Amino acid sequence: MGMVVLTMKASVIEMFLVLLVTGIHSNKEMAKKIKRPKFTVPQINCDVKAGKIINPEFIVKCPAGCQDPKYHVYGTDIYASYSSVCGAAVHSGVLDNSGGKILVRKVAGQSGYKGSYSNGVQSLSLPRWRESFIILESKPQKGVTFPSALTYLSSKSPAVKAGETTKAYYLPFLPGTTIQPVTLIQGLAVTAAEDSHSTLPKPSPSEASATSSPRPRPVGHGSGETDLWSTTSYASGQNSPGANPGFVPKEELSTQSLEPVSQGDPNCRIDLSFLIDGSSSIGRRRFRIQKQFLTDVAQALDIGPAGPLMGVVQYGDNPATQFSLKTHMNSRDLKAAIEKITQRGGLSNAGRAISFVTKNFFSKVNGNRGGAPNVAVVLVDGWPTDKVEEASRLARESGINIFFITIEGAVENEKQYVVEPNFANKAVCRTNGFYSFNVQSWFGLHKTVQPLVKRVCDTDRLACSKTCFNSADLGFVIDGSSSVGTGNFRTVLQFVANLSKEFEISETDTRIGAVQYTYEQRLEFGFDKYNTKPDILNAIKRVGYWSGGTSTGAAINYALEQLFKKSKPNKRKLMILITDGRSYDDVRIPAMAAHHKGVITYAIGVAWAAQDELEVIATYPAKDHSFFVDEFDNLYKFVPRIIQNICTEFNSQPRN
């Protein structure tokens, strides 16, 4: 019996082993038949920046056409995460302009990025940035897997209340860490268009309140504050397709109050624009300090319709008007509006902001009062990421007094990354220190409030304010014919000098030029020859008497070609022609050409000059632009009247 039981047990064990082996074999066969899922390479557009993607390493496919300069790249070999991924791939040589697959690997931020020209792409220089990446050929190592779908910085949450949107901020990848989003509730004005920004990460509540500074300064520079994070809340639609970069929707309206409000300080009647730096380099804490500075200035100025008016433009990649001169008429309303300003982020394109203010801000529709000096105060964190010299020159020539406040400027080892060395002196009207401030730390900015208020209210020293005395290219066309004579010619030159003395002469104010004519013409000196009043007066004194015939028409044509063709765009072109006789040639067509080209012509006739010719030469109305005097010795009497007419006409015209 025991033998039978043992035999049966052995049979059962044998059957079990057979079934087990068969099952394993079957599973292996099934496993062979199951196909592994195929890796799909995600595709991105040329404008996608590496900082927008949170994956630390990934393979993507770039389209054709990413060599286009509108896709900005920063750095060489190692690129700032603010760069176009595909643009960097073309610059590196891994791809050409036809596109293809690449491997992208995030690496640590660099202390600076050098621009270079490579493979048809001009990359740009950039100061320190929080994160970098490199481009490799898309040859993944065996056993290494890559995501088929990329994870981007922004996400939506279904749990958000109506009327709010969410934006998820992620910590940058660090070896040995996992990426965790921290969601921030934002107002409705924040739109999906913000995705085009390279936003900076927001720390969780346990991770300090310090804010980050990606356009960089060494740790401990300036304030001694160690910034690890920066959270930016951008104004809506900055880079959205079709959006107008010049305006922030839903401009804040003045608040109503039953309390009496000040009409403003009449001793400081200026139209003031603040250009505030909203770039990503500042961070949340410094941006709050900047807003508090604006509030303190508004309070110190005593804003009101009878005194100073103030508006604010914020700039990052592009500028936008936060509120205009006419939006808020007292300091209390300004304070409430300033508090609501949110940071735009991006680069620090101060030059673009100055151009925007010159073209758009100081206009009648935005509250510019015409008779009040125009003042623009530019605040910049460290240094601008574009050039300011040309934009500032045009602003100054439009009569705008530019003040520059540089906070935590470049230290010695950072100066190699500054786009435009000595940018503040190139921007301001005078380099005597009156128009510029260098603030060592954001935490010392409040000390600048009173000195700034004192300077902007000192209207006698606002040298860039555009007036009839400092805004012209003034060309004298002087008759040197034989009938004038040597003695009378010296009297004419004294008349020219007396008129010139009335103007503010410099490279950025009024410029003087002179032509002498007989049958022929001679350029005595052009607009760009002398830039000071003493030099101009000495040049006039040195003009030699020529003697000859009287071809006034040819002289007008010559002046248009040799003098006024080289006039600056924002200058008023004034021609003052002095003659003592009738012209041997026709003056009508040359005079019409001058009027057509915007040259305001004053015709001064002496002795035998033909009054009908003077009226043809003069700008309409002739009674305001043509003058006749019977003797050379009486020329000086007309100086005040000519100056008065020039200024009356200037003040009756639009400022720009």
C-alpha positions in Angstrom: 0.0 0.0 0.0 2.8 2.3 1.0 4.5 1.6 -2.3 1.4 2.5 -4.3 1.1 5.9 -2.5 4.8 6.7 -3.2 4.3 5.8 -6.9 1.3 8.1 -7.2 3.1 11.0 -5.5 6.0 10.6 -7.9 3.6 10.6 -10.9 1.9 13.8 -9.6 5.3 15.5 -9.1 6.3 14.5 -12.6 3.1 15.9 -14.1 3.5 19.1 -12.2 7.1 19.6 -13.5 6.0 18.9 -17.1 3.2 21.5 -16.8 5.6 24.0 -15.2 8.2 23.6 -18.0 5.5 23.8 -20.6 4.0 27.0 -19.1 7.4 28.7 -19.0 8.1 27.8 -22.6 4.6 29.1 -23.6 5.2 32.4 -21.8 8.5 32.8 -23.6 6.9 32.2 -26.9 4.1 34.7 -26.1 6.7 37.2 -25.0 8.5 36.9 -28.3 5.2 37.6 -30.1 4.4 40.7 -28.1 6.0 43.8 -29.8 7.7 46.4 -27.7 6.2 49.9 -28.0 8.0 52.0 -30.6 9.6 55.3 -29.3 8.0 58.4 -30.8 10.2 61.5 -31.0 8.2 64.6 -30.0 8.3 67.5 -32.4 8.8 71.1 -31.4 8.7 74.5 -33.2 11.7 76.7 -33.8 10.6 79.2 -31.2 10.5 76.8 -28.3 13.1 77.7 -25.6 14.9 75.1 -23.5 13.8 76.8 -20.3 10.2 76.1 -21.1 10.8 72.3 -21.0 11.4 70.7 -17.6 12.8 67.4 -18.8 16.5 67.2 -17.9 17.3 65.2 -21.0 15.2 64.6 -24.1 15.2 63.9 -27.8 13.2 66.1 -30.1 12.6 66.7 -33.8 13.2 70.2 -35.1 11.4 71.5 -38.3 13.2 73.2 -41.2 13.9 76.9 -41.2 15.2 77.4 -37.6 18.2 79.3 -38.9 16.0 82.4 -39.0 17.5 85.2 -36.8 14.2 85.8 -35.2 14.8 82.7 -33.1 17.3 84.0 -30.6 20.2 82.0 -29.4 22.5 82.9 -26.5 26.0 81.4 -26.1 28.4 79.1 -27.9 28.5 75.3 -27.4 26.8 75.8 -24.0 23.6 77.7 -24.4 21.4 79.7 -22.0 18.0 78.1 -21.5 16.5 81.3 -22.7 17.6 80.2 -26.2 15.7 78.6 -29.0 16.4 74.8 -28.8 16.4 74.3 -32.6 18.2 77.6 -33.3 21.0 76.4 -30.9 21.1 73.1 -32.7 21.7 74.8 -36.0 24.3 77.1 -34.4 26.1 74.1 -32.9 26.3 72.3 -36.2 24.4 69.2 -35.1 21.6 70.2 -37.5 21.4 72.3 -40.6 18.5 74.4 -41.7 16.6 71.4 -43.0 15.9 70.2 -39.4 16.1 66.8 -37.8 16.4 64.9 -34.5 18.7 66.1 -31.6 19.5 65.1 -28.1 19.2 68.0 -25.6 20.8 67.7 -22.1 20.3 70.3 -19.4 23.5 71.5 -17.5 24.2 74.0 -14.9 23.9 77.8 -15.5 27.0 79.7 -16.5 28.6 82.9 -15.3 28.3 84.3 -18.8 27.6 83.3 -22.4 29.6 84.6 -25.4 27.9 85.2 -28.7 29.4 84.0 -32.0 28.6 83.5 -35.7 28.4 79.8 -36.7 26.6 77.8 -39.3 24.5 80.8 -40.5 23.3 81.7 -37.0 24.5 84.7 -35.0 24.2 83.9 -31.3 24.1 86.6 -28.7 26.0 87.3 -25.5 24.2 87.1 -22.2 25.2 87.5 -18.5 24.8 84.7 -16.0 21.7 82.6 -16.5 20.2 80.0 -14.1 20.3 77.0 -16.5 22.1 75.9 -19.6 21.8 73.1 -22.2 24.0 71.4 -24.7 23.1 69.8 -28.1 24.2 66.3 -29.0 23.4 64.0 -31.9 20.3 61.9 -31.3 22.1 58.6 -30.6 20.8 57.4 -27.2 22.8 54.9 -25.2 21.6 51.3 -24.9 19.1 50.9 -22.1 18.5 54.7 -21.8 14.9 55.7 -22.4 13.6 59.2 -23.3 10.1 60.6 -23.0 7.7 60.5 -26.0 6.0 63.5 -24.7 7.7 66.6 -23.2 6.6 68.2 -19.9 6.3 72.0 -20.1 6.4 74.6 -17.4 2.8 75.6 -17.6 -0.2 73.6 -16.7 -3.9 74.1 -16.0 -5.7 72.9 -12.8 -9.4 72.0 -12.9 -9.7 72.9 -9.2 -9.3 76.6 -9.8 -12.1 79.0 -9.0 -14.0 80.7 -11.7 -12.2 83.9 -12.9 -8.7 82.6 -12.0 -6.0 80.8 -13.9 -3.1 78.8 -12.6 0.5 78.6 -13.6 2.7 75.8 -12.4 6.3 76.6 -11.6 8.9 73.9 -11.4 12.2 73.6 -9.7 15.1 73.2 -12.1 16.5 69.7 -12.4 19.3 68.9 -10.1 21.0 65.5 -10.0 19.4 63.2 -7.4 16.2 65.3 -7.1 12.8 65.0 -8.5 10.9 67.8 -10.1 7.8 69.0 -8.3 5.5 71.7 -9.5 4.3 74.4 -7.2 1.1 76.0 -8.4 0.5 79.7 -8.0 -3.0 81.2 -8.3 -2.9 84.3 -10.6 -5.5 86.9 -11.8 -7.4 86.5 -15.0 -5.1 88.9 -16.8 -2.4 86.1 -16.9 -2.9 84.3 -20.2 -1.5 81.2 -21.9 0.7 83.5 -23.9 3.0 83.6 -21.0 4.2 80.2 -22.0 6.5 81.9 -24.5 8.5 83.4 -21.5 11.3 81.5 -19.8 9.8 81.8 -16.4 11.8 81.3 -13.3 10.9 78.7 -10.6 9.0 79.4 -7.5 10.1 77.7 -4.3 7.8 75.9 -2.0 6.9 77.7 1.3 9.7 75.8 3.1 12.3 77.2 0.8 13.0 80.7 2.0 11.6 83.9 0.8 14.7 85.0 -1.1 14.2 85.8 -4.8 16.3 84.8 -7.7 18.5 86.8 -10.1 19.3 85.0 -13.3 20.8 88.0 -15.1 23.4 87.8 -12.8 25.5 89.1 -10.2 27.9 87.0 -8.1 26.5 85.6 -4.9 26.7 88.4 -2.3 27.2 91.1 -4.9 25.8 94.5 -4.0 23.2 93.8 -1.3 24.8 90.7 0.2 21.6 88.8 -0.4 21.9 85.3 -1.7 19.0 84.8 -4.2 18.0 81.3 -5.1 14.7 81.8 -6.6 12.6 84.3 -8.6 8.9 84.1 -9.1 7.6 86.4 -11.9 4.0 87.2 -12.5 3.9 88.6 -16.0 1.5 91.2 -17.5 -0.8 89.5 -19.9 -0.2 88.9 -23.6 3.3 90.1 -23.8 4.3 87.7 -26.5 1.0 86.4 -27.6 0.4 86.3 -31.3 -1.2 89.4 -32.5 -0.9 91.2 -29.2 0.0 94.8 -29.0 3.2 94.9 -27.0 2.7 98.6 -26.2 -0.3 98.4 -23.9 -1.5 96.3 -20.9 -5.2 95.6 -21.2 -7.6 96.8 -18.5 -5.6 99.9 -17.5 -6.2 100.7 -13.9 -8.6 103.6 -13.4 -8.3 106.3 -10.8 -10.0 105.6 -7.5 -12.7 107.9 -6.3 -12.4 109.5 -2.9 -14.6 111.9 -0.9 -11.5 113.5 0.7 -10.1 116.7 -0.8 -6.9 116.0 -2.9 -3.9 118.2 -3.7 -3.8 120.0 -7.0 -0.1 119.3 -7.1 3.1 121.3 -6.5 3.1 124.2 -9.0 6.8 124.7 -8.5 7.4 121.2 -10.1 5.2 121.2 -13.2 6.7 118.4 -15.2 5.4 115.5 -17.2 7.2 112.4 -15.8 7.5 108.9 -17.1 9.2 106.1 -15.1 10.6 103.2 -17.1 10.8 100.4 -14.6 12.8 97.2 -15.1 10.5 94.1 -15.1 13.1 91.7 -16.4 13.5 88.2 -14.9 16.9 89.3 -13.3 15.2 91.2 -10.6 13.0 88.7 -8.8 9.9 89.3 -6.7 11.5 91.0 -3.7 13.5 93.6 -5.7 10.5 94.3 -7.9 8.5 95.1 -4.8 11.4 97.4 -3.7 11.2 99.1 -7.1 7.4 99.6 -6.7 7.9 101.1 -3.2 10.4 103.5 -4.7 7.8 104.7 -7.2 5.3 105.2 -4.5 7.7 107.2 -2.4 8.6 109.4 -5.4 5.0 110.0 -6.2 4.3 111.0 -2.5 7.3 113.3 -2.4 6.4 115.0 -5.7 2.9 115.9 -4.7 1.2 114.8 -7.9 -1.7 116.9 -9.3 -3.0 118.7 -12.4 -1.3 122.0 -11.4 2.0 120.3 -10.6 3.8 117.1 -11.7 2.0 114.3 -13.6 3.4 110.8 -13.6 3.0 107.7 -15.7 4.7 104.3 -15.7 6.1 102.1 -18.5 7.4 98.6 -17.7 9.9 96.9 -19.9 11.2 93.4 -20.2 11.5 91.9 -23.7 9.1 94.6 -24.9 7.7 97.7 -23.2 4.1 98.4 -22.1 2.4 101.4 -20.7 1.1 100.6 -17.2 -0.7 103.9 -16.9 -0.3 107.2 -18.7 0.1 110.8 -17.5 -3.6 111.5 -17.4 -4.7 108.3 -15.7 -4.1 109.3 -12.1 -4.2 112.9 -10.9 -3.0 112.5 -7.2 -0.4 110.6 -5.2 -3.0 108.5 -3.5 -4.4 107.0 -6.7 -0.9 106.5 -8.0 0.0 104.5 -5.0 -3.0 102.1 -5.5 -2.2 101.7 -9.2 1.6 101.1 -8.5 0.7 98.4 -6.0 -1.2 96.5 -8.8 1.6 96.4 -11.3 2.8 92.8 -12.0 6.2 91.8 -13.3 6.6 91.1 -17.0 9.8 89.1 -17.0 12.1 88.5 -19.9 15.3 90.4 -20.8 16.1 94.0 -19.9 15.6 95.9 -23.2 15.9 99.5 -21.9 16.8 100.9 -25.4 13.6 99.5 -26.9 11.7 101.0 -24.0 13.2 104.5 -24.5 12.2 104.3 -28.2 8.7 103.4 -27.2 8.4 106.3 -24.8 9.8 108.7 -27.4 7.2 107.6 -30.0 4.2 106.9 -27.9 4.2 108.1 -24.3 4.6 111.9 -24.4 1.6 112.7 -26.7 -1.4 114.9 -26.2 -3.7 111.9 -26.2 -1.8 110.4 -23.3 -1.9 113.6 -21.2 1.3 115.5 -22.3 0.7 119.2 -21.6 3.2 120.7 -24.0 4.4 123.5 -21.8 5.7 121.2 -19.1 9.2 119.6 -19.4 9.2 116.0 -20.4 11.2 113.8 -18.0 11.9 110.0 -18.4 13.5 108.2 -15.5 15.0 104.8 -16.5 15.6 102.2 -13.7 17.8 99.3 -14.7 19.0 96.3 -12.8 22.7 95.8 -13.5 22.8 96.7 -17.2 20.5 96.7 -20.2 20.5 93.7 -22.6 20.3 96.0 -25.6 21.9 99.3 -26.7 20.5 102.6 -25.4 22.7 105.3 -27.1 20.8 105.8 -30.4 17.4 105.5 -28.7 18.4 108.0 -26.1 19.8 110.5 -28.7 16.5 110.5 -30.5 14.7 111.0 -27.2 16.9 113.9 -26.2 16.4 115.5 -29.6 12.7 115.2 -29.0 13.1 117.3 -25.8 12.9 114.4 -23.3 15.2 114.7 -20.3 16.5 111.2 -19.5 17.6 110.2 -16.1 19.3 106.8 -15.5 19.3 105.0 -12.2 21.6 101.9 -12.3 21.1 99.5 -9.4 23.8 97.0 -8.6 25.8 97.7 -11.8 28.4 95.4 -13.2 31.4 94.6 -11.1 34.9 94.2 -12.7 34.5 90.6 -13.7 31.0 91.2 -15.1 31.9 94.1 -17.4 32.8 91.7 -20.3 29.1 90.8 -20.5 27.8 94.4 -20.7 26.3 94.9 -24.1 27.2 98.7 -24.2 30.0 99.9 -21.9 29.4 103.3 -20.3 25.7 103.1 -21.3 24.4 105.6 -18.8 26.7 108.4 -19.9 25.7 107.7 -23.5 22.1 107.9 -22.6 21.8 111.1 -20.6 21.8 114.8 -21.7 24.9 115.8 -19.8 27.6 113.6 -18.3 28.2 115.9 -15.2 26.4 113.4 -12.9 23.2 115.4 -12.7 21.2 113.0 -14.8 22.6 109.7 -13.5 22.6 107.7 -10.3 24.6 104.6 -9.4 23.0 102.7 -6.5 25.1 100.0 -4.9 22.2 97.9 -3.6 18.5 97.6 -4.2 18.1 98.0 -0.4 19.7 101.5 -0.7 17.4 102.6 -3.5 15.1 104.6 -1.1 18.0 107.0 -0.4 17.7 108.2 -4.0 14.1 109.5 -3.6 14.8 113.0 -2.4 17.9 113.7 -4.6 15.9 112.5 -7.7 12.8 114.6 -6.8 15.0 117.7 -6.3 16.7 117.2 -9.7 13.6 116.5 -11.8 11.9 119.6 -10.3 14.8 121.9 -11.1 13.4 122.8 -14.4 16.1 125.4 -15.1 18.6 122.6 -15.3 16.6 120.2 -17.5 18.8 120.9 -20.5 17.1 118.5 -22.8 13.6 120.1 -22.7 12.8 120.9 -26.3 12.3 124.6 -26.9 12.6 127.0 -29.9 16.2 127.6 -28.8 17.6 124.1 -28.7 15.7 122.1 -31.3 16.8 123.4 -34.7 19.3 122.9 -37.5 19.8 126.6 -38.4 21.4 127.4 -41.8 22.5 130.9 -42.9 22.6 131.6 -46.6 24.7 134.9 -47.0 24.9 137.1 -50.0 28.6 137.9 -50.7 28.1 139.8 -53.9 30.0 142.8 -55.0 27.2 145.2 -54.2 27.4 144.4 -50.5 31.0 145.6 -49.9 33.5 144.6 -47.3 32.2 146.9 -44.5 28.6 145.9 -44.9 29.6 142.2 -45.2 31.1 142.5 -41.7 27.8 144.0 -40.5 25.9 141.1 -42.0 28.2 138.7 -40.1 27.6 140.5 -36.9 23.8 140.1 -37.5 24.4 136.4 -38.1 26.4 136.2 -34.8 23.7 138.1 -32.9 21.0 135.7 -34.0 23.2 132.7 -33.3 23.8 133.9 -29.7 20.1 133.5 -28.9 20.2 129.7 -29.4 21.5 126.9 -27.2 24.2 125.3 -29.3 25.5 121.8 -28.9 25.5 118.5 -30.7 22.1 117.6 -29.2 20.7 121.1 -29.2 20.6 123.7 -32.0 23.3 123.3 -34.6 24.5 126.1 -36.9 25.8 126.0 -40.5 26.5 128.7 -43.1 26.8 129.1 -46.9 28.1 132.2 -48.8 27.1 132.8 -52.4 27.7 135.0 -55.4 27.4 133.5 -58.9 28.9 130.4 -57.1 28.4 128.9 -53.7 30.7 128.0 -50.8 30.0 126.0 -47.7 31.6 128.0 -44.9 30.8 125.3 -42.2 28.3 122.5 -41.9 26.0 121.6 -39.0 28.4 119.0 -37.6 31.5 121.2 -37.7 31.2 123.2 -34.4 29.3 122.1 -31.3 29.8 125.1 -28.9 28.6 128.7 -29.0 32.2 130.2 -28.8 33.3 128.0 -31.7 30.3 129.0 -33.8 30.9 132.7 -33.1 34.6 132.4 -34.0 33.8 130.6 -37.2 31.3 133.3 -38.2 34.0 136.0 -37.5 36.5 134.1 -39.7 34.2 134.0 -42.8 35.9 135.9 -45.7 34.1 138.3 -48.1 33.9 136.7 -51.5 32.5 139.3 -54.0 30.8 138.5 -57.3 27.3 138.3 -58.8 23.9 137.3 -57.1 22.5 133.9 -57.9 20.1 133.4 -55.0 18.1 130.5 -56.6 21.3 128.4 -57.1 22.3 129.3 -53.5 19.0 127.9 -52.1 19.5 124.7 -54.0 23.1 124.4 -52.8 22.0 124.9 -49.2 19.4 122.2 -49.5 22.0 119.8 -50.8 25.0 120.7 -48.7 23.4 121.7 -45.4 19.9 120.5 -44.9 20.3 117.1 -46.5 22.5 116.3 -43.5 20.0 117.6 -41.0 18.9 115.3 -38.1 15.4 113.8 -38.4 14.0 115.3 -35.2 15.4 118.8 -35.8 13.4 121.8 -37.1 15.1 123.0 -40.3 15.5 126.8 -40.4 17.0 128.7 -43.3 17.8 132.4 -42.9 18.7 134.0 -46.2 20.2 137.5 -46.3 20.5 139.4 -49.6 20.9 143.0 -50.8 19.6 142.7 -54.4 17.5 141.0 -57.0 18.7 137.5 -58.0 20.1 136.9 -61.5 18.4 133.5 -61.6 14.9 132.2 -60.8 14.1 131.7 -57.1 10.6 130.3 -57.4 11.5 126.6 -58.0 14.3 126.4 -55.5 12.1 128.1 -52.9 9.2 125.6 -53.5 11.8 122.8 -53.1 12.8 124.2 -49.8 9.2 124.5 -48.6 8.4 121.0 -49.8 11.4 119.5 -47.8 10.1 121.1 -44.6 12.7 123.9 -44.5 11.2 126.9 -42.8 12.7 129.9 -44.7 13.2 133.4 -43.5 14.2 136.0 -46.1 16.0 139.2 -45.0 16.4 141.9 -47.6 18.6 145.0 -47.4 18.8 148.1 -49.5 18.2 147.1 -53.1 16.6 143.6 -52.4 13.4 142.9 -54.3 10.5 142.5 -51.9 8.5 140.4 -54.3 11.4 137.9 -54.4 11.6 137.9 -50.6 8.0 136.9 -50.3 8.4 134.1 -52.8 11.5 132.8 -50.9 9.9 133.1 -47.5 7.7 130.4 -45.9 4.0 131.1 -45.7 2.7 133.4 -44.3 5.3 135.8 -45.9 4.5 138.6 -43.4 6.0 136.4 -40.6 8.9 135.1 -42.5 10.2 138.0 -44.8 11.8 141.3 -43.5 13.1 144.3 -45.3 15.5 146.9 -43.9 16.7 150.0 -45.8 20.3 150.1 -44.3 22.8 147.4 -43.2 23.3 149.2 -40.0 19.7 148.7 -39.0 19.8 144.9 -39.3 20.4 144.4 -35.6 17.0 145.9 -34.8 15.3 142.8 -36.4 17.0 140.2 -34.2 14.3 140.2 -31.4 11.4 140.1 -33.9 12.9 137.2 -35.9 13.6 135.2 -32.7 10.1 136.0 -31.5 8.6 134.7 -34.7 10.7 131.6 -34.7 9.5 130.8 -31.1 5.9 131.7 -31.7 5.8 129.3 -34.7 7.5 126.6 -32.7 5.1 126.8 -29.8 2.1 126.7 -32.1 3.2 123.4 -33.6 2.9 119.8 -32.2 6.0 118.9 -30.1 7.0 115.9 -32.2 
